[in-house]
Amino acid sequence: MDIPNYTKQLIENKSDYVLTPEDIKTIQHEGIKKYIFQKLNSSKYKASAITPDYVQKVQDKIDLCVNHNSPIYITLPFGATKNPYLPTAPGIDWAEMFNLAYIREYLKPIAKAYTNGVILEYISVAVFEEKVNRISQTDTDLYDQQFQKLIEFYQQYLPQNFTLKYSRVSDHIPRDIIERQLEIKKSELRKTWDQQSTEVKEYKLLKAKRNLIYDPIDQYANDYILDSALGHDAFCSECWTLDAAPWDKKNMITLGHNYTQGWAIHVRSTYGSSVNFWSGIGVLNRQSDRIVPTVLSAQQYEGVKKNITQEKIPLRFDTALTNLRELPINQISD
């Protein structure tokens, strides 16, 4: 199949999931709750096993939703700013599109079998980018606006009982409260920074560098990197709220990518990758007749960009989504 037709089918796949004989047997003999858990626990989509503690939480949340005749409520918190070292920054690109297509297929079987359907809410955690990663608010706002347009575009390619939502942490908790609590927590974490092992500190600093805008020869570069690492730890501590996080209310089952650490179902970002979609660039890998949507990190992209070609795709997007006018193709030799 050629690239344009493959991509069009991938994005616009409105076909219903077809229940298998095994699905029907599970629903009839073990119940809809067991069926829903099995689909969420599918090895086809997960990047790693669900931790035992979170397995119990998922089962409890399924019970709650089904007992209340409510939709299965899925949340996906994410960074919501593009890695500044990618050529598509600061806007969304095909990585976001591939992720939506992938998660849709993951959840379609639940929407098919469970009358009350599915809600999938992407939740932006981009509330500290300017202060922590030195990414301008203008760039964060642009990503936010484009992702919202993508959500609106994609709703037409979902089953009727499958609803897409998008919100920001700052829609749930005032930004000034979040920022104040983060600063308090960062001060606490700075005092205990050196108590961590060298290995842990180096990992956190390396992770901070990936999204931080800085000049390595700047005399304050190390200060920026440390501040970024502390900012990420402060946010992940959830010091900024007294309640459950906006993506972890009683009825919400959380998905995550390579940052879950046991508090979410760890799913792949798309068929060919576990790279966080907002931190990477969407590319189609092609080898002979095999085509695989993937997400490449900035470092991975640098390694293959000489092989990348661009192809126009016959899909009608909002004109503001400039990075979707052409699709990067990585031709892999046999």
N, C-alpha and C positions, 0 to 999 in steps of 0.2 A: 504493500500500500504506500502511496506517496505521502509526503510529510503533511501537506495541507489537509488532505482528507483524514489522515490519522488524527491530527490535532483537532479538527472540527468534530469528529466523532467522540474523542476523549472529553472535550469540553461540553458538548451539547447532548450527552447521553441521557435522554429522558426515559429510557426504557425502565420498566419496573423490574425489581428483583423477582426471580422465579423461585418459589419455595421448592427445595429438593425433597425427595421421599424421607431423607433423614431429618430434615427440618420439621416436616409434618409429624413424624414419629415423636420427636422431642416435645413438640407443642402438645400433642394429644396425651402422651404418657407421663411427661415430666413437668409440663406447664410452661406458660409464656415467660415466666420469670427466668427459668433455667435457659430457655432459648435466647433471651436477650443477653444474659451473661455470657453464654457461649459465643455469641456474635461479637461482643465487646472484647472477648478474650481470644479472638482469632489470631493465630500465628501468622496468617497471611499479611496482616497489617501491623502487628506489634513489632517493636524493635527489641524488646526484652520482656521478660516475665513480669507480671504484676506482683508486687511484694505481698506476702500473706496478710499484713495489716490492711493494705488497701483493697485486697480481694474482699475482705469482710465489709469494708465501707461501701464498695460498689454493690455488693449484694443487698446491703441494707437500704441503699438509695433506690435500687430497682424495686425492692419491696414497697418502699414508701410511695413511689410514683404510681406503680400498678394498683396498690390498694386505694389510692386517691383518684384513680382514673385520670391521671395527669400524663402529659408527654414525658418521655425519657429526656431529661434535660442534660445536655452535654455542653461543657465549657472548654475553651482552649485559650488560656492566657498566653500572650506573646509579646515580644519586644516592640513591635510596631514602629521601628525605624530601620531603614536599610543600612547595612554595613557601609560606612563611608568610603571604603577602599574598593568598592565594586563600581564598574562603569555605569550601572543603572541607578546608582544612588543620586538623589534621595527618594526616588519614586519606587513604586512596586514594579515587579516584572513578572516573568512567567513562573517564578518560584511560588508566588502567591496563588496564581491560577492553578498550577499543578496540585498544590496542597488542597484547595477547595474541591477539585475533582476527585482526589484520593479519599478525603474524609467523607465526601458524599457517598462513594461506593462502599466504604466501610460501614456506614450507618443505614444505607438503603434497606438491607434485610430486616432491620428492626422496624422501619417505617412500613414495610410491606405486611408484616405479621401482627403488629401492635396497632390497633385502631386509633389510639390516642396520639400516635405518631412520635416525632422527634423534634426537639429544639436544639440547634447548634449555635452557641453564642461565642464568637471570638471576642476576647477582652484585652484591650490594649493596656499594657503596663508602662507605657512611655510617659512617665510623669517626672522623670529626673534627668532626662537626656542632656539638657543644656548644661546643668551644673555638674553632672558626673562624667558624661562622655564628651562634653564640649561640642555636641551636635546642636545646631541652632534650632530654636523653636520654629522658625520658618520651615526648615526641612522636615521637622516632626509633623507640623501641620499639613504639609504637602502629602506626606505618606498617609496620614490619617484620612485626608479627603479622598485620595485615590483608592484606598482600601474600602472606604464606604461605598464608592461608586462600583467597585468590583462586587461587593456583597449584593448591591441592588441588581446588578447585571445577572448574577448567578442564580437568583431566586427562581427565575423562569425555567431553570433546568433541574428543578427538584420536584419530588412527589408532592401532592397537595397537602399531605399531613407532615411535611418536613419543612420547618421554618428556620431561616437564617437570621441571626441577629449580630449586631456589633455594638459594643460599648467600650468605655474607657474607665479605668480605675477612678479617674477624676470625676466621672459622672456619679459615682457612688459615694466618694469621700472628697470633701473640698481639698483642692490642691495645696492651699496654704497649710492645712493641718498635716498633710502627708509630708511636705517639705520640712516642716518644723520637727516632726518626729524623726525623720531620716537624719537630720543634722545631729539630734541628741544621740541617736544610736551610733552614728559614725564616730562621734567623740568617744563613746564607750568602747567601740571596737578598736579604735586606734590605740587605746591604753593596753589592750591585750593582744595586739597584733604579733609581737615578738614571742609570745608564748606558744605560737603555732610552729609546727615543724617546718624546716626549710623547704621540704617537698611541697607541702600544702601552700606555703606562701608563694613559691615560684609558680605553681599552677594558677593561683588566683591572679597574680600579676600578668601572666601570659594571657589569660582569658580577658582581662581588662583591656589589654593592648589591642585586641581584635576589633573593638568598636569605638575606641577612643581616638579623637582627632588630636594629634600632637606632633611636634617636631622632635625627633630623637636628639638633636643637638641643642635643644632649648635647655637652659640651665635649670629649669623647673620641671623638666620632663618626668623625672622619677616621682616628684610630688604629685603630678597629675595622675600618673599610673596608680599610685597607692590610693589616692583619693577615689579613683574610679573603682578599684577593688573593694574598698570599704563601703562605697555607695551601693554596689551590687549586693554585698553581704547584708547591709542594713535593710535593703528592700526585701530580700528573701526572708529575713527574720519576721516579716509582717508586723514590725513594731508600730506601723502607721495605722493600725486598726485594733479596736477592742473586740470587734465581732469576727465571725468567720470571714475569710477573704471573699471578695465578690464572686470568685469562681468556685467557691467551696461551701455554698449554703446547703442546707439539709437535703434538698432534692437534686443537687448538682453533682454530676460525675465528670471529673476533670481529665482531659487529655493533655499530654505534654510530649515534647520531643526530647532532645538530649540533655535536659536539665531537670528531669522529674524527681530524682532522688527519693522515690517511694511515696510521693504524695499524688500521683496521677497514673493513668494508664500510658505507658511509654509507647507511642506509635511512631512509625516512620513518617517523614514529611511528605514523601511521594514514593512511587514504585521503586525508584532507583537510589534512594538516599535517606539518611537520617539527619542531615544537616538542617539546622533551623532555617525555615524558609525565608524569614526576614533578614537573616545573616548571610544568605547565599543568593545565587543567581540561578534562575531556571534555564535549563538547557535540555534539548533532546539528544540523547546519545543514540547514534545509529551505527550498527555493525551488520553488514550484509542486509538481510531483510528484517532484522530485529531492531525495534525502536523502543527506547525506554525513557520516559520523563524522569529527570533527575534534578537535584539541587546541588550546586557546587559552592564550596566555600571560596572566599577571595583567594586563598592560597592555591586551592585546586584549580580555579579558573586561570590563574596565572600560568599554571603548568600546561594547559591545553589551548589557550586562546589563539595560538598560531594555527590551530586546526579548525577553528570556529568559522562557520559561514552563517549568513543571515538569510532567512526565507520569509517572504510575506505570507500571511495567513488570512484566508477569507472569512474573518469573523468581524462583526460590527460592534466595536467597543466605543465607549465614550471617548471623544477626541482628546480628553485630558490624560488618558492612559497611554502616554507616548511610548513607553517601553514595550507595549504589546503590539506595535505596528509590525515588528519583525520578530521572528523566533530564532534564537541561536541554535545551530546544529553542530554537534561535535561528531565528526566522521571518524570512527574507530577502525583501524586497519584489521583485516582478518589475520 
